[in-house]
Each structure stands twice: as structure tokens, then as C-alpha cells.
Amino acid sequence: MLSLTTGLAPLVLAGLLGWTGAVKVFSRGTAQQAPKTALARMLRSSERATTVLRATGAGELLIAAGLLVVPANPVPGAAAAVLGAGFLGYLGYGRAVAPESSCGCSASEDTPITWRAFARAAVVLIGGATVAVAQDTWWPAVTERPAGALAFLAGAAAVLVALSADLDRWWLLPLRRTRLRVFGHPLLGTATDQVPVAESVELLENSLAWQAAAPVVRSALLDHWEDDGWRILQYSGVYGDRENARPVAVVFALDATAGRDTGDDPIVRVSYVDADSGEAVAVDELRAAPSRRILPMAG
């Protein structure tokens, strides 16, 4: 198993760097996402950030090509390890100075820097070091043990996809929707006549609670369920000032039976949950909001 791992490490690493590099270099989204990255904050220029992202992508493509063509040469692996170390340093500094910004790692994700970005950078560092030391070629592992190689590559691809926040919309969100559709939410009530979720979202987005929390929200609806007569709507976001910003889950709760035809505006409760620790974040400004219909959720 160890020989299979070291033999296929160049192929896995080349796939990761080839994908992220190609997105940075060739995607039109690079220039659009650059202003939202921590790199733009550091360089104080979206144009310079775009240039650095594309140059980094070109370097990733060059390393990926080296890992595919000359995997037994220690230079591509060492270069990947140095690149991974640089990514970790950049992520750490970016999380400290601009935690509300994205990392721009694949030039297509706009979520704040989380542990998944650090884990992916660590994969590049460890994978590069492994390739540089082992100096194995990948084609014997593929030709001599095709079944094992296929299983290993599938598992590695699944891990890398799970570590890529920008791919969540392709697998995690559909998986959540399928789970809710087939099994129902564990907190789902037994009511049969339910207001459509889209109608609840429309009511929420027209409420004062949404106006108060909108500067924090950074995503569309990610998940929803019902609990004790409340419809829970979950979004991702960033809470805090520039120096103390942190990624959070923004959770709204409103009457599950409230709809456009029920008359009065529904009461909306709001809660922020720290994305890293899972602990609730106190939101004093929401408590001080002028409307009695904007209430913080308990806990």
C-alpha cells in the first residue's frame, strides 16, 4: 500500500495543481474574484492580485506538468512542497488580516478562509515532500495494479473534492437536498400542509431581520429544516469587524406556517454560529434593533 501511495502521489498532486492552476490562468472568474480575496487586501490592488493569481496558476501548471512527465526527478516534488508551504503562510496571514475574505486558492470560491483551505495546502506540502523523497514514477503503479490504483485515485479525488469549498454546490448541497427529500430532516414536524420553502425565503428577504443581517450573509440558502413550529433557514457569512472577523453560519428562524397570505409580517429570530468552533456568537446590535420583530435566537 505504501508503494502504491508514493507511486501515485505525483499523479494526485498533478491533478490538484493542474486543476487549480488552470482555473486561475484561464477562467474569466479570476479577475472577478480577485477583489474578494485576502491577496487583494494585502497588495491593496485588485489588478495586482489578479496578476499574482494568474502567475501562481502558471507555476502550478508547470509543476503539474513536471510531476506527470518526470515524477522521479525530485525538483517538481520539491517545488510543490515549497508552494504548499507558501500557501500555508499566505493562508495564515490572510486569516489574520482579512478573515472575511476568500483565499482565491482556485479563483472561484468566495467563502472565507477555513480549515479546509489549510488542509488542502497541507496536502500540497506533504505530497510534494513525499514525491521529492520517494522519486517514484506513477505509470508502473497504474499498469501493474490497475484496480488498486483506480480505488486509490478515486479515494484521493473524493478527499480533494471534500476539501474544496467551491465544489460544495456540485455535491454537498444536492446531497443535503436529497437527504431531506428521502428521509426528511431529523427535526422535521408532522404537519402535512407546509408553506413552500421558497415562500419562507421570500418573506425572510423582505424582513427587517434580513436587512440587519444582510451585510454578514455571504451565500444563498444552504440548508433548511423545521423544529417545534419554526422553519430554520441556514446561510454562511462573516461576522465581526475587520480585525476580528470570523466565518459563521447565519441561522434564521420564522413561523413555519407563515406565508404571503397570512397577513402580518412574521417574527424572525437570528443566530450566528461560529463556523470553526460551532459556538453561538453574541449579536448585541441585533438585540438593540428598533423592531420588536427582530429577535436573537437562544443559545
C-alpha positions in Angstrom: 0.0 0.0 0.0 2.9 2.4 0.8 4.5 1.8 -2.6 1.1 2.4 -4.3 0.7 5.6 -2.3 4.1 7.0 -3.1 3.9 5.8 -6.7 0.5 7.6 -7.3 1.3 10.7 -5.3 2.7 12.6 -8.3 -0.5 11.8 -10.3 -2.8 13.0 -7.4 -0.7 16.1 -6.8 -0.5 16.9 -10.6 -4.3 16.6 -10.8 -4.8 19.0 -7.9 -2.3 21.6 -9.1 -3.4 21.2 -12.7 -7.0 21.9 -11.8 -6.3 25.0 -9.5 -3.7 26.3 -11.9 -5.9 26.0 -15.0 -8.8 27.8 -13.2 -6.5 30.7 -12.1 -4.9 31.1 -15.6 -7.8 30.5 -17.9 -11.0 31.3 -16.0 -12.7 34.7 -16.5 -13.7 34.5 -12.9 -10.1 35.1 -11.7 -10.4 38.9 -12.3 -13.9 38.9 -10.8 -12.9 37.0 -7.7 -9.6 38.8 -7.1 -11.1 41.8 -5.3 -12.8 39.5 -2.8 -9.5 37.7 -1.8 -7.2 38.3 1.1 -4.5 38.8 -1.5 -6.2 42.0 -2.8 -6.3 43.3 0.7 -2.6 42.6 1.2 -1.5 44.1 -2.1 -4.1 46.9 -1.9 -4.9 46.4 -5.6 -7.3 44.1 -7.4 -5.2 44.3 -10.6 -2.0 43.2 -8.8 -3.9 40.4 -7.1 -5.2 39.2 -10.4 -1.7 39.2 -11.9 -0.3 37.3 -8.9 -3.1 34.7 -9.0 -2.5 34.1 -12.7 1.2 33.9 -12.2 0.7 31.4 -9.3 -1.6 29.4 -11.6 1.0 29.3 -14.3 3.5 28.0 -11.7 1.0 25.3 -10.6 0.6 24.2 -14.2 4.3 24.0 -14.7 4.8 21.9 -11.5 1.9 19.7 -12.5 3.5 19.0 -15.9 6.8 18.2 -14.2 5.0 15.7 -11.9 3.4 14.0 -14.8 6.4 13.9 -17.2 9.4 13.5 -14.8 7.9 12.3 -11.4 11.2 10.5 -10.4 13.0 13.9 -10.6 13.0 15.5 -7.1 12.7 19.0 -8.5 8.9 19.0 -9.2 8.1 17.5 -5.8 10.4 19.9 -4.0 8.8 22.8 -5.9 5.3 21.5 -4.9 6.4 21.3 -1.3 7.7 24.9 -1.3 4.5 26.0 -3.0 2.4 24.2 -0.3 4.5 25.9 2.5 3.9 29.3 0.8 0.2 28.6 0.6 0.1 27.8 4.3 1.9 31.0 5.2 -0.4 33.1 2.9 -3.5 31.5 4.4 -2.3 32.1 8.0 -1.5 35.7 7.2 -4.7 36.2 5.2 -6.8 34.7 8.0 -5.2 37.2 10.4 -5.5 40.4 8.4 -8.6 39.7 6.2 -10.6 36.7 7.7 -13.7 37.9 5.9 -12.1 37.5 2.5 -11.6 34.3 0.4 -8.2 32.8 -0.3 -8.5 32.7 -4.1 -7.0 29.2 -4.0 -9.0 28.1 -7.0 -10.0 31.6 -8.1 -13.7 30.5 -8.0 -14.5 30.2 -4.3 -15.8 33.2 -2.5 -16.2 31.7 1.0 -13.9 32.9 3.9 -10.7 31.1 4.7 -11.5 28.0 6.7 -9.7 24.8 7.9 -10.4 23.2 4.5 -8.1 25.7 2.7 -5.3 24.9 5.3 -5.9 21.2 4.8 -5.6 21.4 1.1 -2.4 23.4 1.3 -1.0 20.9 3.7 -1.8 18.1 1.2 0.3 20.0 -1.4 3.2 20.4 1.1 3.2 16.8 2.3 2.5 15.4 -1.2 5.3 17.4 -2.7 7.8 16.3 0.1 6.7 12.7 -0.4 7.3 12.9 -4.2 10.7 14.6 -3.8 11.9 11.9 -1.3 10.4 8.8 -2.9 11.3 9.7 -6.5 8.9 7.1 -7.9 7.2 7.1 -11.2 3.4 6.7 -11.4 2.9 4.6 -14.5 4.1 1.2 -13.0 1.6 1.6 -10.2 -1.2 2.2 -12.8 -0.2 -0.6 -15.2 0.8 -3.3 -12.6 -2.0 -2.7 -10.1 -4.9 -1.0 -12.1 -7.7 -1.9 -9.7 -5.8 -0.7 -6.6 -4.7 2.4 -8.5 -8.2 3.2 -9.5 -9.5 2.8 -6.0 -6.7 4.9 -4.6 -7.2 7.7 -7.1 -11.0 7.7 -6.5 -10.5 8.0 -2.8 -7.9 10.8 -3.2 -10.2 12.6 -5.6 -13.1 12.4 -3.1 -10.9 13.8 -0.3 -9.7 16.7 -2.5 -13.3 17.5 -3.6 -14.4 17.5 0.1 -11.6 20.0 0.8 -12.7 22.3 -1.9 -15.4 24.7 -0.7 -16.2 26.0 -4.2 -17.3 22.5 -5.2 -19.9 22.2 -2.5 -22.7 23.3 -4.8 -22.0 20.3 -7.0 -22.1 17.6 -4.4 -22.8 18.8 -0.8 -25.9 20.8 -1.4 -27.5 18.3 -3.7 -26.7 15.6 -1.2 -28.4 17.6 1.6 -31.4 18.2 -0.5 -31.7 14.5 -1.4 -31.3 13.5 2.2 -34.1 15.9 3.2 -36.3 14.7 0.3 -35.9 11.0 1.1 -35.5 10.8 4.8 -36.8 14.2 6.0 -34.9 16.3 8.5 -34.5 14.7 11.9 -36.2 17.8 13.5 -39.0 17.9 10.9 -42.5 18.1 12.3 -45.5 16.1 11.2 -47.5 18.9 9.6 -48.8 18.0 6.1 -49.8 21.4 4.8 -46.5 23.2 4.7 -45.6 26.6 3.3 -43.1 26.2 0.4 -39.5 27.0 1.4 -39.2 29.5 -1.4 -42.1 31.4 0.1 -40.4 31.5 3.5 -37.2 32.7 1.9 -39.2 35.5 0.2 -40.7 36.5 3.5 -37.3 36.5 5.1 -35.6 38.6 2.5 -38.4 41.2 2.9 -38.0 41.4 6.7 -36.1 43.8 8.9 -34.1 40.9 10.3 -32.7 40.2 6.8 -31.8 43.9 6.3 -29.9 43.8 9.6 -28.0 40.6 8.9 -27.5 41.1 5.1 -24.0 42.6 5.5 -23.0 39.4 7.2 -24.5 36.9 4.7 -22.2 35.6 2.0 -24.2 32.8 0.4 -27.6 31.7 -0.9 -29.7 29.3 1.2 -27.6 26.3 2.2 -29.9 24.2 4.3 -33.4 24.3 5.9 -35.4 22.3 8.3 -38.3 22.6 10.8 -38.2 22.5 14.6 -41.1 23.0 17.0 -43.1 25.1 14.6 -40.1 27.1 13.4 -38.7 27.0 9.9 -34.9 27.2 10.1 -33.0 28.7 7.2 -29.2 28.5 7.1 -26.7 30.6 5.3 -23.0 31.2 5.5 -21.4 34.5 6.3 -18.7 36.6 8.0 -19.3 38.3 11.3 -17.2 40.9 13.1 -15.1 44.0 12.3 -12.1 43.9 10.0 -9.7 42.8 12.8 -11.9 40.3 14.4 -14.0 38.9 11.5 -14.8 35.2 11.5 -16.7 32.8 9.3 -20.1 32.0 10.7 -23.3 30.1 9.9 -26.2 32.6 9.8 -29.4 30.9 11.0 -32.8 32.5 10.7 -36.0 31.1 12.2 -39.5 32.1 11.3 -43.0 30.7 11.7 -43.2 27.6 9.5 -46.9 28.4 8.7 -46.3 32.0 7.7 -46.8 32.8 4.1 -47.6 35.7 1.8 -51.3 35.3 2.6 -51.1 35.2 6.4 -51.2 38.9 6.8 -48.8 40.4 9.4 -45.0 40.2 9.0 -43.7 37.1 10.8 -41.4 37.3 13.8 -37.8 36.4 12.7 -35.1 35.1 15.0 -31.5 35.4 14.1 -28.4 33.5 15.3 -24.8 33.4 14.3 -22.8 30.2 14.9 -19.0 30.2 14.6 -18.0 28.0 11.6 -14.9 26.7 13.3 -16.0 26.1 16.9 -19.7 25.6 16.5 -20.4 28.0 19.3 -23.1 30.7 19.2 -21.8 34.3 18.6 -23.4 37.1 20.6 -25.0 39.7 18.4 -25.7 42.7 20.6 -26.5 45.0 17.7 -29.5 42.8 16.7 -30.8 42.9 20.3 -30.6 46.7 20.0 -32.6 46.8 16.7 -35.6 49.1 16.8 -38.1 46.5 15.7 -39.6 44.0 18.2 -39.8 41.5 15.3 -36.0 41.0 15.1 -35.2 38.7 17.9 -31.9 36.8 18.7 -32.2 33.0 18.9 -31.5 31.5 22.2 -28.2 29.6 22.8 
